[in-house]
Amino acid sequence: MQRERLPKGSLDVIELLEEKGALTQKDIIDSLKQTKPRAVRYTVRQLLDRAVLVNRANFEDMRSSLIGLNPEMDISNKDLIARQKSVQTVTA
C-alpha cells in the first residue's frame, strides 16, 4: 500500500491561500518567490486534481482564474494536510 503524500510545496500554497484567500496562479507564484515557478504550477495542478483547491472565474480578468481552497474538501484531504503540517513542525 503506497502512502499518499502531498507535493513538497503544498503547505506553502495552502497556508498562503488560507491567509490571503483566492488568488490567480501568477499571484501565487509571485508570493512564493523562494520556490521555482514550475514547482508552484506543479503543486497547484496536483492540489486541483485532489480537490484540495478549486478554480473559480476571475470576473476582474477573464483571461485568468482564481484558485482557492475547496470549502467542501473531504475529510481524507483535511487529514492529509493535518498530518503533513504535523510532520513539518516536528522536523523544523
C-alpha positions as CSV (number, residue, x, y, z in Angstrom):
1,M,0.0,0.0,0.0
2,Q,1.5,3.3,-1.1
3,R,1.4,6.1,1.4
4,E,-0.3,9.2,0.0
5,R,1.6,12.4,0.2
6,L,1.1,16.0,-0.8
7,P,3.6,17.7,-3.2
8,K,6.6,19.3,-1.5
9,G,5.4,22.9,-1.6
10,S,1.8,22.2,-1.0
11,L,1.7,23.5,2.6
12,D,3.2,26.8,1.5
13,V,0.4,27.2,-1.2
14,I,-2.3,26.1,1.3
15,E,-1.2,28.5,4.0
16,L,-0.9,31.3,1.5
17,L,-4.5,30.8,0.3
18,E,-5.7,30.4,3.9
19,E,-4.1,33.8,4.7
20,K,-5.0,35.8,1.5
21,G,-8.0,34.0,0.0
22,A,-8.4,33.1,-3.6
23,L,-5.5,34.2,-5.9
24,T,-4.5,33.7,-9.5
25,Q,-1.7,31.3,-10.3
26,K,0.5,34.2,-11.2
27,D,-0.2,35.8,-7.8
28,I,0.6,32.6,-6.0
29,I,3.9,32.3,-7.9
30,D,4.8,35.9,-7.1
31,S,4.0,35.4,-3.4
32,L,6.2,32.3,-3.2
33,K,9.4,33.8,-4.5
34,Q,11.7,31.3,-2.9
35,T,10.0,28.5,-4.9
36,K,10.6,27.9,-8.6
37,P,7.5,28.8,-10.8
38,R,7.5,25.4,-12.3
39,A,7.3,23.8,-8.9
40,V,4.4,26.0,-7.9
41,R,2.5,25.3,-11.1
42,Y,3.0,21.5,-10.5
43,T,1.9,21.8,-6.9
44,V,-1.2,23.8,-7.8
45,R,-2.1,21.3,-10.5
46,Q,-1.7,18.3,-8.1
47,L,-3.8,20.0,-5.4
48,L,-6.5,20.8,-8.0
49,D,-6.5,17.2,-9.1
50,R,-7.0,16.1,-5.5
51,A,-9.8,18.6,-5.0
52,V,-7.9,20.4,-2.2
53,L,-8.1,23.6,-4.4
54,V,-10.8,24.8,-6.8
55,N,-10.8,27.0,-9.8
56,R,-13.3,29.9,-9.9
57,A,-13.9,32.5,-12.6
58,N,-12.0,35.8,-12.2
59,F,-14.5,38.4,-13.2
60,E,-11.9,41.2,-13.0
61,D,-9.7,39.5,-15.7
62,M,-11.4,36.7,-17.6
63,R,-8.1,35.5,-19.0
64,S,-7.2,34.0,-15.7
65,S,-9.0,32.1,-13.0
66,L,-8.9,32.4,-9.2
67,I,-7.6,29.4,-7.3
68,G,-8.8,28.9,-3.7
69,L,-9.2,26.3,-1.1
70,N,-12.1,23.9,-1.6
71,P,-14.7,24.7,1.1
72,E,-16.2,21.2,0.5
73,M,-12.9,19.4,0.9
74,D,-13.4,15.8,2.0
75,I,-12.1,14.6,5.4
76,S,-9.3,12.5,3.9
77,N,-7.7,15.6,2.3
78,K,-8.1,17.5,5.6
79,D,-6.4,14.7,7.5
80,L,-3.6,14.5,4.9
81,I,-3.0,18.2,5.3
82,A,-3.0,18.0,9.1
83,R,-0.6,15.1,9.0
84,Q,1.7,17.0,6.7
85,K,1.7,20.0,8.9
86,S,2.5,17.9,12.0
87,V,5.4,16.3,10.2
88,Q,6.7,19.7,9.1
89,T,6.6,21.1,12.6
90,V,8.4,18.0,14.0
91,T,11.2,18.3,11.5
92,A,11.5,22.1,11.9
